Amino acid sequence: MPGVAPAASPDSTVHTADDGKAERFIQTLLREWAYAWLYYTSADRGRTLPGWLEHYDCARPHASLGGKPPMIRFPGGKQPYARSQLDKNP
């Protein structure tokens, strides 16, 4: 149709740097959480994820942040999501 611009593809907003950050997080997630311990069931593994994410965000040193955890960037070290929100059923 004349005068109508095509919609942007979903990939047009993805940046290479964002892809790299996501890939690095997934690599760390697999190495330090999913395959670091022996889990008897997937449910057992899933129950440990909220605790690992909290450790990753609040305590684990990140080289890109000078050895500090990401939560230092939030005032008072408050998580942008509350643990109670993770436990709620949708």
N, C-alpha and C positions, 0 to 999 in steps of 0.2 A: 504494500500500500504506500503510495507517495506520502511523504511527510511524517511517516512513522518510523522511528528509530528501532532497531532490533534490541531486545532486552539483553542486558549484559549476562554473560555466562556465569555460572556459580564460581568458576575458577578465576574469574577476572579480579577478584578481591584478595586472593591468596598470594602471600608474599613468600619468597624463597626463605627469608630469615625465619618466618613463622613456621614453615615446614621443618626447618632444622631444629627449632626449639621443641616442636612436638615430637619429632623423631628421637631427640635426646631424652626427653621425658619418658617416652615409651621404653627406650633402651634401659634407662635407670629403673623404671617400674618392674620390668621383667627380671633384671639382674638382682635387685635389692629386695623385691617383695615376692613376685610370683614364683621364682625358681630358687630363692635363697634358702627356703626351708621345705621340709617334707610335709605336705598336707595330705590328709587321708581322703578328703573329698573337696570338690569345688566349693561347696558351701563353707567348709572350714577356711579355705583360702579367702573367700569373699568376706567372711566375718572379720578378718584381720585388715582389710583394706582401709577402713576409716582411720584406724590407729596409725597405719603406715603413712597415709596422706597427711595426717596431723604432724607426724615426725618429719616428713619431707618438707612441709611448709614452715614449721615452727622451730625445729631443732637441727636438722641436717645442714651441715655447711655446704654452701654452693660456691664453687670456684669463681663463677661470674660475678658474685657479690662480695668478693674478698673474703671468702670463708664464712660468711654470715648467712643465716636462713632468710628466705623471702619475706617473712612476716615483719622484718625490721622496717620494711617500707610502709607499713600501716601504722597510723598513730596509736600508741599504746600497745602495739603488737597484737591488736585484736584481729581475729580471723574474719574475713569478709563473709563467712558462713559459720553459723553456730553448729556445734556438734549435735544439739537437739534437733536441728533441721535435717541432719543426715539420717536420724533415727525415725523420723516421721514417715508414715506410709502415705503415698500419694492418693 
